[in-house]
Amino acid sequence: MITNDNIKEKLNSKFQEQILSWTENHSVLSAEILPEYNLKIVKFLFDEGFQFLTDLTAIHFPNQKDKELRVTYLLYNMKENFHIRLNLSVPVSKPDVFTLTKIFATSNWLERECYDFYGVNFVGHPNLIRVMNVDEMDYHPLRKEFPLEDQRRTDKDDDMFGRGAYFVHQN
């Protein structure tokens, strides 16, 4: 039976220098890892039975110098009904992370989504292009340096979004 302690022990014995910290939240073990070792650590966990990539996402922390983009993987061992979360942080100026597409086919779409919205460059990805936003978009809209709405859009009708004169006078 897998426990947080024995997974932590296995990872520490093989990757102690590459794991920066450990946390547990609602019984889910999380490791903060060095970004250049994501592929090796994920491959090790895959061989240990974590053969389902539940989620892959990113978050932008603009005030964390040289660690502005955090990539998070949630891996699942179906046989043992056990999750582990891996976090890594990269600078916006060089947001390079190795792709997991050779391990998990599902990471293809998820990595493209992270690239599209946050600008994470998944090195070695077979087709790292925008997946939801238009190709002409020259920014990554979920970074906090951008406004919630594209101010350049001319096709918006403020009355439809609760910002028109009708709504202002009703309050």
N, C-alpha and C positions, 0 to 999 in steps of 0.2 A: 504494500500500500504506500502510495506517495504521500508525503507530508511536506509542509513548507520547510521544515528543518532539513529533511534529507535532500531535497532539491537544492536548497541553499548550500549544503555541504558539498554536493557533487559539483555545482558550479564554482564554488570557491576553490575547490581542489584543482580545478582545471584552468580557471580564469580569474583568480584572485586579484591580479594586478589590473585587470580590465573592468572589474566591477567596482563602481565608485561608492554605491550605497544600497542598502536594503530597506524596504518599508513593507508593512502589511496594512491593508485597508479592507475591512469586511472579509477577513480571512484570505484575501487574494494577495499573494506574494508579488512584490514589484522590485525590480533591480534597475538601478541607473547604471548604464554601461557606457564605455567609450565608443563613440560612433564608428571608429575604424575596425571594430571587432564584431559588429552586428551580425555579419554573415557567419562567422565561425561559431558564435554563441547560439544563434538560431539553428544552425545545422546540428550542433551538439544536442540541443533540446529536441529537435526533430527525431534524431536517433534514439532519444530517451522516451519516445512515444507521443511527443507534442506535435502531432501531424495535422492539426487543423488550425489555420490562421483565422481566428474569430474576427479580428478587427486590426486595422492599421490606419492610424490617423496622425494628424499634426496639430500643434497649438502654437500660436505666436505670443512670445513674451518679450515685447519691445524693450523693456527696461533691464533685461539680463544680458549684459554686454558679452558678446562672443558666444552666447548660448540662446539666441533669440528664438530659434525654432526647435521645438521638441517633437520628436517622432515617437509614437507609442505603438507597440505591437501587443496584441493580446493573443496568446497561444493557448491551445486547449488539448489536453490528453483525454480523448473520448473513453478509452478503456478504463481509466482511473477517475473520470469525471473531475478533472483538476485543471485549473487555469493558472497561468503565470503572465505577468505583465513586464515588458521590457521597455525602458525609456532611454532615449539618447538625445543629446542636444547638440545642435550645430549652429554656427553663425550665419546670419543672413548673407553676409559677404561671400561665403563659400559653403552653401548648403548641400554638401555632397554626402550621400549615404549609399552604401552598396545595395543593389536591388536584391530582392528575395525571389525573383521570378523563376529561378532554376530549382528552388525548393518548393515554393507554393505557387501554383498557376493563378490562384485567386489574387495574389499580390499585384498582378499586372494592372488590373483596374484600380485597385486601391492606391497604388503608387501614382498612377496617372492622376487620380483625384487630388492627392496631396501635392503633386506638382502644380496642377491647375490652380488650386486655391491658395497654396502657401509658397510655392516656388522651390520645394525640396527637389534637388537634383538626384534622382536615383541612378547612380553610375552603373552602366551595363544593362539598363532596361531596354528591351527590344523595340519599344515604340513609345517613347516618352513624349506624348503630345497632349494637348488640352482635350478633356473629355466632356466637360459640361459648359464651359465658357467659349465664347467666340475666339477664333484664332487671332483676330486683330487686337485683342485685349493685350495691352503692354504692361500689365501689372497683375498681381495675385490678390484677389479681392478679400480674402479672409485674414490678411495681415491687418493688424490694428492701426497701421499708419494711414489707412485709407478710410474715407467716410463710408457709412453704411450703405449709402446709395451713390451711384455714379452720377455726379453733378453735371456731366457732359450730355446726359441723355435728354433728348428733346421730345421723346414720344410719351412722356408721362403726363397724365392729367391729374393735377393736384387735388381736384374735387373728389376723384376716385380713391385717393389715399388719405382722406381726412385732413387735408391741409388747405383746402380751398376756402374762399370767402364764406361759403354757406356754413361750413363747420366752425370757422373762427367766431362767427356772430352767434352761433347757437349756444356757446358755453358761457 
